[in-house]
């Protein structure tokens, strides 16, 4: 029987909780660890995390260069739309590869989960956003390898760290 997690693919069973299979041989019970190779959500390699950090950082820096004077409204689609606009020189702020977008045009992380984009002034209000500092006018983050939105905590990969 195959286990599935929230992202719909086979989950990785941590070695610390690997099931044990006891085999009776000559009256001795030998415990053998069952080690299964799963390809589903076990994508926590440093290479993928580094690739995701680089992507999030690139989007953050491209958005910072927007000539609008303020960040776009919250939402992944607003982020993609703003970065796809033409600069005064005729280029786009950030050219999204098709492989980084889903069928709805949302930017995806390396695990196939939509990125979270939040305009802090809009979501938190001017006073609260100022408490975060000038580098936090907006946040872009990935839900990380576990694909759970932990609001920038846990294994989330964020632009502000």
DSSP file (Angstrom, degrees, kcal/mol; ACC not computed):
  #  RESIDUE AA STRUCTURE BP1 BP2  ACC     N-H-->O    O-->H-N    N-H-->O    O-->H-N    TCO  KAPPA ALPHA  PHI   PSI    X-CA   Y-CA   Z-CA
    1    1 A X              0   0    0      0, 0.0     2,-0.4     0, 0.0     0, 0.0   0.000 360.0 360.0 360.0 131.7    0.0    0.0    0.0
    2    2 A X        -     0   0    0      8,-0.0     2,-0.3     1,-0.0     8,-0.0  -0.733 360.0-141.1 -93.6 131.2    1.4    3.4   -1.0
    3    3 A X        -     0   0    0     -2,-0.4     8,-0.7     8,-0.2     2,-0.4  -0.678  17.7-164.2 -85.6 142.8    1.4    6.3    1.4
    4    4 A X  B     -A   10   0A   0     -2,-0.3     6,-0.2     6,-0.2     2,-0.1  -0.961   1.6-156.9-126.3 149.9    0.6    9.7   -0.1
    5    5 A X    >   -     0   0    0      4,-1.6     3,-2.0    -2,-0.4     6,-0.0  -0.390  46.1 -73.2-109.9-168.8    1.2   13.1    1.5
    6    6 A X  T 3  S+     0   0    0      1,-0.3   141,-0.0    -2,-0.1   140,-0.0   0.710 128.3  56.6 -63.0 -21.6   -0.4   16.5    0.9
    7    7 A X  T 3  S-     0   0    0      2,-0.2    -1,-0.3   139,-0.1     3,-0.1   0.428 113.4-116.0 -93.1   3.2    1.3   17.0   -2.4
    8    8 A X  S <  S+     0   0    0     -3,-2.0     2,-0.2     1,-0.3    -2,-0.1   0.539  79.0 100.3  83.9   6.4   -0.1   13.8   -3.8
    9    9 A X  S    S-     0   0    0      1,-0.1    -4,-1.6    30,-0.0    -1,-0.3  -0.729  84.7 -69.6-119.5 173.4    3.1   11.8   -4.3
   10   10 A X  B     -A    4   0A   0     -2,-0.2    31,-1.9    -6,-0.2    32,-0.3  -0.329  52.6-132.7 -63.3 137.5    4.8    9.1   -2.3
   11   11 A X        -     0   0    0     -8,-0.7     2,-0.5    29,-0.2    -8,-0.2  -0.569  13.2-115.6 -92.0 156.2    6.2   10.4    1.0
   12   12 A X        -     0   0    0     -2,-0.2     2,-0.6    27,-0.1    25,-0.1  -0.767  24.1-140.3 -87.4 130.2    9.7    9.7    2.3
   13   13 A X        -     0   0    0     -2,-0.5    23,-0.1    23,-0.2     5,-0.1  -0.823  24.5-118.4 -91.2 120.6    9.7    7.7    5.5
   14   14 A X    >   -     0   0    0     -2,-0.6     3,-1.7     1,-0.1     4,-0.1  -0.303  16.4-127.2 -58.5 140.3   12.3    9.0    7.9
   15   15 A X  G >  S+     0   0    0      1,-0.3     3,-1.3     2,-0.2    -1,-0.1   0.810 107.0  65.7 -59.2 -29.7   14.9    6.4    8.7
   16   16 A X  G 3  S+     0   0    0      1,-0.3    -1,-0.3     0, 0.0    -2,-0.1   0.732 111.2  34.4 -66.8 -20.8   14.3    7.0   12.4
   17   17 A X  G <  S+     0   0    0     -3,-1.7    -1,-0.3     2,-0.0    -2,-0.2   0.106  84.2 145.2-119.4  21.4   10.8    5.6   12.1
   18   18 A X    <   -     0   0    0     -3,-1.3    17,-0.1    -5,-0.1    -3,-0.1  -0.332  56.1-110.0 -57.6 135.0   11.4    3.0    9.4
   19   19 A X        -     0   0    0     15,-0.2    15,-1.6    14,-0.1     2,-0.4  -0.350  30.3-134.7 -65.6 151.3    9.2    0.0   10.0
   20   20 A X  E     -B   33   0B   0     13,-0.2     2,-0.6    -3,-0.1    13,-0.2  -0.893   8.5-153.0-111.2 140.0   11.0   -3.2   11.2
   21   21 A X  E     -B   32   0B   0     11,-2.2    11,-2.2    -2,-0.4     2,-0.5  -0.951  10.3-151.2-112.0 118.7   10.4   -6.6    9.7
   22   22 A X  E     -B   31   0B   0     -2,-0.6     2,-0.5     9,-0.2     9,-0.2  -0.795  10.6-168.1 -93.4 126.8   11.1   -9.5   12.1
   23   23 A X  E     -B   30   0B   0      7,-2.0     7,-2.0    -2,-0.5     2,-0.6  -0.964  16.5-137.8-116.6 122.6   12.2  -12.7   10.4
   24   24 A X  E     +B   29   0B   0     -2,-0.5     2,-0.4     5,-0.2     5,-0.2  -0.700  30.9 168.9 -81.5 117.8   12.3  -15.9   12.5
   25   25 A X  E >  S-B   28   0B   0      3,-2.6     3,-2.2    -2,-0.6    -2,-0.1  -0.971  70.2 -21.6-132.6 117.1   15.4  -17.8   11.6
   26   26 A X  T 3  S-     0   0    0     -2,-0.4     3,-0.1     1,-0.3    -1,-0.1   0.866 126.1 -53.5  51.6  40.9   16.4  -20.8   13.8
   27   27 A X  T 3  S+     0   0    0      1,-0.2     2,-0.5     0, 0.0    -1,-0.3   0.486 115.8 116.1  77.7   1.9   14.4  -19.5   16.7
   28   28 A X  E <   -B   25   0B   0     -3,-2.2    -3,-2.6    -5,-0.0     2,-0.8  -0.882  59.6-141.7-107.5 134.2   16.1  -16.1   16.5
   29   29 A X  E     -B   24   0B   0     -2,-0.5     2,-0.6    -5,-0.2    -5,-0.2  -0.831  20.1-170.6 -95.5 110.5   14.2  -12.9   15.7
   30   30 A X  E     -B   23   0B   0     -7,-2.0    -7,-2.0    -2,-0.8     2,-0.6  -0.883  13.9-142.7-103.0 126.6   16.3  -10.7   13.5
   31   31 A X  E     -B   22   0B   0     -2,-0.6     2,-0.5    -9,-0.2    -9,-0.2  -0.767  17.4-169.7 -90.4 126.8   15.0   -7.3   12.9
   32   32 A X  E     -B   21   0B   0    -11,-2.2   -11,-2.2    -2,-0.6     2,-0.3  -0.962  20.0-128.8-117.5 127.7   15.7   -6.0    9.4
   33   33 A X  E     -B   20   0B   0     -2,-0.5     2,-0.7   -13,-0.2   -13,-0.2  -0.585  17.6-137.4 -74.6 132.3   15.1   -2.4    8.5
   34   34 A X        -     0   0    0    -15,-1.6     2,-0.6    -2,-0.3   -15,-0.2  -0.823  20.4-167.6 -88.8 118.9   13.1   -2.0    5.4
   35   35 A X        -     0   0    0     -2,-0.7     2,-0.4   -17,-0.1   -20,-0.0  -0.934   5.8-174.2-111.8 117.3   14.6    0.7    3.3
   36   36 A X        -     0   0    0     -2,-0.6     2,-0.7   -23,-0.1   -23,-0.2  -0.867  20.8-136.1-111.2 142.5   12.5    2.0    0.5
   37   37 A X        -     0   0    0     -2,-0.4     2,-0.4   -25,-0.1   -25,-0.0  -0.876  26.8-177.7 -98.4 114.9   13.5    4.4   -2.2
   38   38 A X        -     0   0    0     -2,-0.7   -26,-0.1     1,-0.1   -27,-0.0  -0.886  19.3-170.2-112.3 143.3   10.7    6.9   -2.8
   39   39 A X        +     0   0    0     -2,-0.4    -1,-0.1     2,-0.1   -27,-0.1   0.574  61.0  92.1-105.5 -12.3   10.9    9.7   -5.4
   40   40 A X  S    S-     0   0    0      1,-0.2   -29,-0.2   -29,-0.1   -30,-0.1   0.894 104.5 -14.5 -52.0-107.0    7.9   11.7   -4.3
   41   41 A X  S    S+     0   0    0    -31,-1.9     2,-2.4     1,-0.1    -1,-0.2   0.317  98.5 110.5 -90.2   8.4    8.3   14.5   -1.9
   42   42 A X        +     0   0    0    -32,-0.3    -1,-0.1     1,-0.2     3,-0.1  -0.459  38.0 124.6 -80.9  69.7   11.8   13.5   -0.8
   43   43 A X        +     0   0    0     -2,-2.4    -1,-0.2   102,-0.2    -2,-0.0  -0.261  20.4 121.9-121.7  44.2   13.3   16.5   -2.5
   44   44 A X        +     0   0    0      4,-0.1    -1,-0.1   101,-0.1    -2,-0.1   0.171  34.0 140.4 -95.4  19.2   15.1   18.1    0.4
   45   45 A X     >  -     0   0    0      1,-0.1     4,-2.1    -3,-0.1     5,-0.2  -0.224  62.8-121.2 -62.4 152.8   18.6   18.0   -1.2
   46   46 A X  H  > S+     0   0    0      1,-0.2     4,-2.7     2,-0.2     5,-0.2   0.847 111.6  60.0 -62.7 -34.3   20.8   21.0   -0.7
   47   47 A X  H  > S+     0   0    0      2,-0.2     4,-2.3     1,-0.2    -1,-0.2   0.929 107.7  43.6 -61.3 -46.0   21.0   21.5   -4.5
   48   48 A X  H  > S+     0   0    0      2,-0.2     4,-2.3     1,-0.2    -1,-0.2   0.893 114.1  49.9 -68.7 -39.0   17.2   22.0   -4.8
   49   49 A X  H  X S+     0   0    0     -4,-2.1     4,-2.6     2,-0.2    -2,-0.2   0.907 112.2  48.1 -64.6 -40.7   17.0   24.2   -1.7
   50   50 A X  H  X S+     0   0    0     -4,-2.7     4,-2.3     2,-0.2    -2,-0.2   0.899 110.8  51.1 -65.8 -40.1   19.9   26.3   -3.1
   51   51 A X  H  X S+     0   0    0     -4,-2.3     4,-2.1    -5,-0.2    -2,-0.2   0.900 111.8  47.4 -62.9 -40.5   18.1   26.5   -6.5
   52   52 A X  H  X S+     0   0    0     -4,-2.3     4,-2.8     2,-0.2     5,-0.3   0.913 110.2  51.8 -67.9 -43.1   14.9   27.6   -4.8
   53   53 A X  H  X S+     0   0    0     -4,-2.6     4,-2.5     1,-0.2    -2,-0.2   0.915 111.0  49.0 -58.2 -42.9   16.8   30.3   -2.7
   54   54 A X  H  X S+     0   0    0     -4,-2.3     4,-2.4     2,-0.2    -1,-0.2   0.906 111.9  48.1 -64.0 -42.7   18.4   31.6   -5.8
   55   55 A X  H  X S+     0   0    0     -4,-2.1     4,-2.3     2,-0.2    -2,-0.2   0.935 113.4  46.5 -63.8 -47.9   15.0   31.8   -7.7
   56   56 A X  H  X S+     0   0    0     -4,-2.8     4,-2.4     1,-0.2    -2,-0.2   0.914 113.9  49.2 -61.2 -43.5   13.2   33.5   -4.7
   57   57 A X  H  X S+     0   0    0     -4,-2.5     4,-2.7    -5,-0.3    -1,-0.2   0.895 109.5  51.9 -64.2 -40.8   16.1   36.0   -4.4
   58   58 A X  H  X S+     0   0    0     -4,-2.4     4,-2.4     2,-0.2    -1,-0.2   0.912 111.3  46.8 -62.7 -43.2   16.1   36.7   -8.1
   59   59 A X  H  X S+     0   0    0     -4,-2.3     4,-2.5     2,-0.2    -2,-0.2   0.920 112.1  50.9 -63.9 -43.4   12.4   37.5   -8.1
   60   60 A X  H  X S+     0   0    0     -4,-2.4     4,-2.0     1,-0.2    -2,-0.2   0.928 112.9  45.2 -59.9 -46.8   12.8   39.7   -5.0
   61   61 A X  H  X S+     0   0    0     -4,-2.7     4,-1.1     2,-0.2    -1,-0.2   0.873 112.3  51.3 -67.7 -37.3   15.6   41.7   -6.6
   62   62 A X  H  < S+     0   0    0     -4,-2.4     3,-0.4     1,-0.2     4,-0.3   0.905 110.6  48.9 -65.1 -40.7   13.8   42.0   -9.9
   63   63 A X  H >< S+     0   0    0     -4,-2.5     3,-1.5     1,-0.2    -2,-0.2   0.873 104.8  59.2 -66.7 -36.4   10.7   43.3   -8.0
   64   64 A X  H 3< S+     0   0    0     -4,-2.0    -1,-0.2     1,-0.3    -2,-0.2   0.827 101.9  55.4 -60.0 -32.0   12.9   45.8   -6.1
   65   65 A X  T 3< S+     0   0    0     -4,-1.1    -1,-0.3    -3,-0.4    -2,-0.2   0.524  77.5 126.8 -81.9  -5.0   14.0   47.3   -9.4
   66   66 A X    X   -     0   0    0     -3,-1.5     3,-0.6    -4,-0.3    17,-0.1  -0.232  58.2-141.9 -55.2 141.0   10.4   48.0  -10.6
   67   67 A X  T 3  S+     0   0    0      1,-0.2    -1,-0.2     2,-0.1    -3,-0.1   0.126  77.7  96.8 -91.0  20.6   10.0   51.6  -11.6
   68   68 A X  T 3  S-     0   0    0      2,-0.2    -1,-0.2     1,-0.0     3,-0.1   0.670  86.1-127.8 -87.5 -18.6    6.5   51.9  -10.0
   69   69 A X  S <  S+     0   0    0     -3,-0.6     2,-0.3     1,-0.1    -2,-0.1   0.293  85.0  49.1  87.0 -12.4    7.5   53.4   -6.7
   70   70 A X  S    S-     0   0    0      0, 0.0    -2,-0.2     0, 0.0     2,-0.1  -0.988  89.4 -99.3-153.7 157.7    5.5   50.7   -4.8
   71   71 A X        -     0   0    0     -2,-0.3     3,-0.1     1,-0.1    48,-0.1  -0.434  46.2-101.4 -75.8 151.2    5.2   47.0   -4.8
   72   72 A X        -     0   0    0      1,-0.1    -1,-0.1    -2,-0.1     3,-0.1  -0.181  50.8 -78.8 -64.9 165.7    2.3   45.3   -6.5
   73   73 A X        -     0   0    0      1,-0.1    -1,-0.1     5,-0.1     5,-0.1  -0.215  63.3 -81.5 -60.4 156.7   -0.7   44.1   -4.6
   74   74 A X  S    S+     0   0    0     45,-0.2    44,-0.2    -3,-0.1    -1,-0.1  -0.159  83.6  83.3 -58.4 153.7   -0.4   40.8   -2.7
   75   75 A X  S  > S-     0   0    0     42,-1.9     4,-1.8    -3,-0.1     3,-0.2  -0.011  76.8-106.4 121.0 138.2   -0.8   37.5   -4.6
   76   76 A X  H  > S+     0   0    0      1,-0.2     4,-2.5     2,-0.2     5,-0.2   0.895 118.0  52.3 -57.7 -45.2    1.3   35.3   -6.8
   77   77 A X  H  > S+     0   0    0      1,-0.2     4,-2.6     2,-0.2    -1,-0.2   0.873 107.8  52.2 -63.1 -36.3   -0.4   36.3  -10.1
   78   78 A X  H  > S+     0   0    0      2,-0.2     4,-2.4     1,-0.2    -1,-0.2   0.880 109.3  50.6 -65.6 -37.5    0.2   40.0   -9.2
   79   79 A X  H  X S+     0   0    0     -4,-1.8     4,-2.4     2,-0.2    -2,-0.2   0.949 112.7  45.0 -62.8 -50.2    3.9   39.3   -8.7
   80   80 A X  H  X S+     0   0    0     -4,-2.5     4,-1.4     1,-0.2    -2,-0.2   0.911 113.8  49.9 -62.2 -43.3    4.2   37.4  -12.1
   81   81 A X  H  X S+     0   0    0     -4,-2.6     4,-0.6    -5,-0.2     3,-0.2   0.927 111.8  47.7 -61.7 -45.6    2.2   40.1  -13.9
   82   82 A X  H >< S+     0   0    0     -4,-2.4     3,-0.9     1,-0.2    11,-0.3   0.903 113.2  47.3 -64.0 -42.0    4.4   42.9  -12.4
   83   83 A X  H 3< S+     0   0    0     -4,-2.4    11,-2.3     1,-0.2    10,-0.7   0.724 108.4  56.6 -73.4 -20.3    7.6   41.2  -13.3
   84   84 A X  H 3< S+     0   0    0     -4,-1.4    -1,-0.2    -3,-0.2    -2,-0.2   0.544  85.3 106.0 -87.0  -8.1    6.4   40.4  -16.8
   85   85 A X  S << S-     0   0    0     -3,-0.9     8,-1.2    -4,-0.6     2,-0.3  -0.272  79.3-100.6 -68.7 159.2    5.8   44.1  -17.6
   86   86 A X  B     -C   92   0C   0      6,-0.2     6,-0.3     7,-0.1    -1,-0.1  -0.587  29.8-132.1 -82.7 140.9    8.1   46.0  -19.9
   87   87 A X    >   -     0   0    0      4,-4.4     3,-2.2    -2,-0.3    -1,-0.1  -0.343  36.5 -96.1 -78.3 168.9   10.7   48.3  -18.5
   88   88 A X  T 3  S+     0   0    0      1,-0.3    -1,-0.1     2,-0.1    -2,-0.0   0.803 129.3  56.2 -56.5 -26.7   11.2   51.8  -19.9
   89   89 A X  T 3  S-     0   0    0      2,-0.1    -1,-0.3     1,-0.0     3,-0.1   0.453 123.3-105.9 -85.0  -0.7   14.0   50.3  -22.0
   90   90 A X  S <  S+     0   0    0     -3,-2.2     2,-0.1     1,-0.3    -2,-0.1   0.398  83.3 114.1  94.6  -3.3   11.6   47.7  -23.5
   91   91 A X        -     0   0    0     -5,-0.1    -4,-4.4     1,-0.1    -1,-0.3  -0.470  68.9-108.7 -91.0 168.7   12.8   44.6  -21.5
   92   92 A X  B     -C   86   0C   0     -6,-0.3     3,-0.2    -2,-0.1    -6,-0.2  -0.694  20.9-126.5 -92.6 155.1   10.8   42.7  -19.0
   93   93 A X  S    S+     0   0    0     -8,-1.2     2,-0.3   -10,-0.7    -9,-0.2   0.895  95.4   1.8 -66.9 -39.9   11.8   42.9  -15.3
   94   94 A X  S    S-     0   0    0    -11,-2.3     2,-0.8    -9,-0.2    -1,-0.3  -0.927  70.7-139.8-151.1 123.7   12.1   39.2  -15.0
   95   95 A X        -     0   0    0     -2,-0.3     2,-0.4    -3,-0.2   -11,-0.1  -0.751  21.8-147.6 -88.0 111.9   11.6   36.6  -17.7
   96   96 A X        -     0   0    0     -2,-0.8     2,-0.2   -16,-0.1     5,-0.1  -0.622   9.6-133.1 -79.7 131.5    9.7   33.6  -16.3
   97   97 A X    >   -     0   0    0     -2,-0.4     3,-1.9     1,-0.1     4,-0.2  -0.589  19.4-121.7 -77.6 146.2   10.6   30.3  -17.8
   98   98 A X  G >  S+     0   0    0      1,-0.3     3,-1.7    -2,-0.2    -1,-0.1   0.846 112.3  63.2 -56.9 -33.6    7.5   28.2  -18.7
   99   99 A X  G 3  S+     0   0    0      1,-0.3    -1,-0.3    -3,-0.0    -3,-0.0   0.669  99.1  54.6 -67.8 -15.4    8.8   25.5  -16.4
  100  100 A X  G <  S+     0   0    0     -3,-1.9     8,-3.3     2,-0.1     2,-0.4   0.364 100.7  72.4 -98.5   5.7    8.5   27.9  -13.4
  101  101 A X  B <   -D  107   0D   0     -3,-1.7     6,-0.2     6,-0.2     2,-0.1  -0.923  69.1-142.8-120.6 145.0    4.8   28.6  -14.1
  102  102 A X    >   -     0   0    0      4,-1.9     3,-2.0    -2,-0.4    -2,-0.1  -0.329  44.4 -85.3 -91.6-176.1    1.7   26.4  -13.6
  103  103 A X  T 3  S+     0   0    0      1,-0.3    -1,-0.0     2,-0.1    -2,-0.0   0.686 130.0  54.7 -65.7 -17.4   -1.3   26.3  -15.8
  104  104 A X  T 3  S-     0   0    0      2,-0.1    -1,-0.3     0, 0.0    -3,-0.0   0.351 120.3-107.6 -95.7   4.4   -2.8   29.3  -14.0
  105  105 A X  S <  S+     0   0    0     -3,-2.0     2,-0.3     1,-0.3    -2,-0.1   0.650  70.5 145.0  81.3  15.1    0.3   31.4  -14.6
  106  106 A X        -     0   0    0    -26,-0.1    -4,-1.9     1,-0.1    -1,-0.3  -0.662  54.9-111.6 -88.1 142.8    1.5   31.3  -11.0
  107  107 A X  B     -D  101   0D   0     -2,-0.3     8,-2.7    -6,-0.2     2,-0.3  -0.548  37.3-155.9 -71.5 133.5    5.3   31.1  -10.2
  108  108 A X  B     -E  114   0E   0     -8,-3.3     6,-0.2     6,-0.3     2,-0.1  -0.818   9.2-130.6-113.4 150.9    6.3   27.8   -8.7
  109  109 A X    >   -     0   0    0      4,-2.5     3,-2.0    -2,-0.3    -1,-0.0  -0.273  46.7 -85.7 -84.0-178.0    9.2   26.7   -6.5
  110  110 A X  T 3  S+     0   0    0      1,-0.3    -1,-0.1   -62,-0.2   -61,-0.1   0.642 129.6  57.1 -67.6 -13.3   11.4   23.7   -7.4
  111  111 A X  T 3  S-     0   0    0      2,-0.2    -1,-0.3   -63,-0.1     3,-0.1   0.343 120.1-107.1 -97.6   5.0    8.9   21.4   -5.7
  112  112 A X  S <  S+     0   0    0     -3,-2.0     2,-0.4     1,-0.3    -2,-0.1   0.640  77.2 131.7  82.3  14.6    6.0   22.6   -7.9
  113  113 A X        -     0   0    0     31,-0.1    -4,-2.5     1,-0.0    -1,-0.3  -0.835  64.5-105.2-101.3 136.2    4.3   24.6   -5.2
  114  114 A X  B     -E  108   0E   0     -2,-0.4    -6,-0.3    -6,-0.2    29,-0.2  -0.324  37.6-117.5 -59.1 137.2    3.1   28.2   -5.9
  115  115 A X        -     0   0    0     -8,-2.7     2,-0.5    27,-0.1    27,-0.2  -0.339  23.2-122.6 -68.4 156.5    5.3   30.8   -4.3
  116  116 A X  E     -F  141   0F   0     25,-3.3    25,-2.5   -41,-0.1     2,-0.4  -0.909  27.7-175.3-103.5 127.2    3.8   33.2   -1.7
  117  117 A X  E     +F  140   0F   0     -2,-0.5   -42,-1.9    23,-0.2     2,-0.4  -0.992   4.5 178.8-123.6 128.6    4.0   36.9   -2.4
  118  118 A X  E     -F  139   0F   0     21,-2.8    21,-2.8    -2,-0.4     2,-0.9  -0.990  25.8-147.5-135.0 127.4    2.8   39.4    0.1
  119  119 A X  E  >  -F  138   0F   0     -2,-0.4     4,-2.8    19,-0.2    19,-0.2  -0.834  17.8-160.6 -87.4 107.5    2.8   43.2    0.0
  120  120 A X  H  >>S+     0   0    0     17,-1.5     4,-2.8    -2,-0.9     5,-0.7   0.822  86.1  56.0 -66.3 -32.6    3.3   43.9    3.7
  121  121 A X  H  >5S+     0   0    0     16,-1.0     4,-0.9     3,-0.2    -1,-0.2   0.918 114.7  40.6 -63.5 -40.5    2.0   47.5    3.5
  122  122 A X  H  45S+     0   0    0     -3,-0.2    -2,-0.2     2,-0.1    -1,-0.2   0.923 123.7  37.4 -71.3 -46.1   -1.2   46.2    2.1
  123  123 A X  H  <5S+     0   0    0     -4,-2.8    -3,-0.2     1,-0.1    -2,-0.2   0.857 131.5  24.4 -78.8 -36.9   -1.6   43.1    4.3
  124  124 A X  H  <5S-     0   0    0     -4,-2.8     4,-0.4    -5,-0.2    -3,-0.2   0.643 108.2-112.9-104.1 -18.2   -0.3   44.5    7.6
  125  125 A X     X< -     0   0    0     -4,-0.9     4,-2.4    -5,-0.7     5,-0.2  -0.062  36.0 -77.0  94.6 156.1   -0.9   48.2    7.3
  126  126 A X  H  > S+     0   0    0      1,-0.2     4,-2.0     2,-0.2     5,-0.1   0.884 126.9  49.7 -57.2 -46.2    1.7   51.0    7.0
  127  127 A X  H  > S+     0   0    0      1,-0.2     4,-1.2     2,-0.2    -1,-0.2   0.937 114.6  42.5 -64.5 -48.4    2.6   51.1   10.8
  128  128 A X  H  > S+     0   0    0     -4,-0.4     4,-0.8     1,-0.2     3,-0.2   0.882 112.2  54.6 -66.9 -38.3    3.2   47.3   11.1
  129  129 A X  H >X S+     0   0    0     -4,-2.4     3,-0.8     1,-0.2     4,-0.6   0.883 103.8  55.5 -63.2 -38.1    5.1   47.1    7.8
  130  130 A X  H >< S+     0   0    0     -4,-2.0     3,-1.0     1,-0.2    -1,-0.2   0.843  98.8  62.1 -62.9 -33.1    7.5   49.8    9.0
  131  131 A X  H 3< S+     0   0    0     -4,-1.2    -1,-0.2     1,-0.3    -2,-0.2   0.794  98.3  57.1 -63.2 -27.4    8.3   47.7   12.0
  132  132 A X  H << S-     0   0    0     -3,-0.8    -1,-0.3    -4,-0.8    -2,-0.2   0.722 115.2-119.0 -75.4 -21.2    9.6   45.0    9.7
  133  133 A X    X<  -     0   0    0     -3,-1.0     3,-1.7    -4,-0.6    -1,-0.2  -0.165  30.4 -69.5 100.1 163.7   12.1   47.5    8.2
  134  134 A X  G >  S+     0   0    0      1,-0.3     3,-1.0     2,-0.1    -1,-0.1   0.773 126.6  62.0 -64.0 -27.3   12.6   48.9    4.7
  135  135 A X  G 3  S+     0   0    0      1,-0.2    -1,-0.3    -3,-0.2     3,-0.2   0.546  99.6  58.5 -76.1  -4.4   13.8   45.6    3.3
  136  136 A X  G <   +     0   0    0     -3,-1.7    -1,-0.2    -7,-0.2   -16,-0.2  -0.059  58.3 121.4-117.2  32.1   10.5   44.0    4.1
  137  137 A X  S <  S+     0   0    0     -3,-1.0   -17,-1.5     1,-0.2   -16,-1.0   0.869  91.9   8.8 -59.1 -34.1    8.1   46.1    2.1
  138  138 A X  E    S-F  119   0F   0    -19,-0.2     2,-0.4    -3,-0.2   -19,-0.2  -0.977  73.5-145.1-143.5 155.2    7.1   42.8    0.5
  139  139 A X  E     -F  118   0F   0    -21,-2.8   -21,-2.8    -2,-0.3     2,-0.4  -0.962   9.6-174.3-123.8 140.1    7.9   39.2    1.1
  140  140 A X  E     +F  117   0F   0     -2,-0.4    19,-2.0   -23,-0.2     2,-0.3  -0.999  21.3 160.0-127.8 128.8    8.4   36.3   -1.4
  141  141 A X  E     -FG 116 158F   0    -25,-2.5   -25,-3.3    -2,-0.4     2,-0.3  -0.998  34.2-132.6-151.2 157.6    8.8   32.8   -0.1
  142  142 A X  E     - G   0 157F   0     15,-3.0    15,-1.4    -2,-0.3    10,-0.1  -0.761  25.0-128.2 -99.9 148.5    8.5   29.2   -1.0
  143  143 A X      > -     0   0    0     -2,-0.3     5,-0.8   -29,-0.2     3,-0.4   0.531  52.9-138.6 -73.8  -4.7    6.7   26.7    1.3
  144  144 A X  T > 5 -     0   0    0      1,-0.2     3,-1.8     3,-0.2    -1,-0.2  -0.101  41.9 -38.7  77.6-175.4    9.9   24.6    1.1
  145  145 A X  T 3 5S+     0   0    0     10,-0.4  -102,-0.2     1,-0.3    -1,-0.2   0.777 135.4  55.3 -58.6 -30.0   10.4   20.9    0.7
  146  146 A X  T 3 5S-     0   0    0     -3,-0.4    -1,-0.3     2,-0.1    -2,-0.2   0.591  98.4-138.8 -82.2  -7.4    7.5   20.0    3.0
  147  147 A X  T < 5 +     0   0    0     -3,-1.8     2,-0.5     1,-0.2    -3,-0.2   0.728  59.0 129.0  59.6  26.1    5.1   22.1    0.8
  148  148 A X      < -     0   0    0     -5,-0.8     2,-0.9     2,-0.0    -1,-0.2  -0.950  63.8-124.2-113.3 128.6    3.4   23.5    3.9
  149  149 A X        +     0   0    0     -2,-0.5    -6,-0.1     1,-0.2     5,-0.1  -0.601  34.7 169.7 -74.0 106.1    2.9   27.3    4.3
  150  150 A X    >   -     0   0    0     -2,-0.9     3,-1.5     3,-0.3    -1,-0.2  -0.015  58.2-105.5-105.7  26.7    4.5   28.0    7.6
  151  151 A X  T 3  S-     0   0    0      1,-0.3     3,-0.1     2,-0.1    -2,-0.1   0.840  82.9 -44.2  53.3  40.1    4.3   31.8    7.0
  152  152 A X  T 3  S+     0   0    0      1,-0.3    -1,-0.3   -10,-0.1     6,-0.1   0.484 121.7 100.5  88.3   2.7    8.1   32.0    6.3
  153  153 A X    X   +     0   0    0     -3,-1.5     3,-2.2     4,-0.1    -1,-0.3  -0.330  64.7  27.8-105.4-170.0    9.1   29.8    9.2
  154  154 A X  T 3  S-     0   0    0      1,-0.3   -10,-0.1    -2,-0.1    -5,-0.0  -0.307 132.7 -19.9  58.5-131.4   10.1   26.1    9.4
  155  155 A X  T 3  S+     0   0    0    -12,-0.2   -10,-0.4    -7,-0.1    -1,-0.3   0.326  99.6 131.7 -93.1   8.9   11.7   24.9    6.1
  156  156 A X    <   -     0   0    0     -3,-2.2     2,-0.6   -12,-0.2   -13,-0.2  -0.297  54.8-136.0 -58.5 144.4   10.1   27.8    4.1
  157  157 A X  E     -G  142   0F   0    -15,-1.4   -15,-3.0  -105,-0.0     2,-0.3  -0.926  31.4-173.7-108.4 115.1   12.7   29.5    1.9
  158  158 A X  E >   -G  141   0F   0     -2,-0.6     3,-0.8   -17,-0.2   -17,-0.2  -0.735  36.1-131.1-119.7 158.3   12.2   33.3    2.1
  159  159 A X  T 3  S+     0   0    0    -19,-2.0   -18,-0.1    -2,-0.3    -1,-0.1   0.697 101.7  62.2 -75.8 -20.4   13.5   36.4    0.5
  160  160 A X  T 3         0   0    0    -20,-0.2    -1,-0.2     1,-0.2   -19,-0.1   0.259 360.0 360.0 -96.5  14.6   14.2   38.2    3.8
  161  161 A X    <         0   0    0     -3,-0.8    -1,-0.2     0, 0.0    -2,-0.2   0.331 360.0 360.0-148.7 360.0   16.8   35.8    5.1
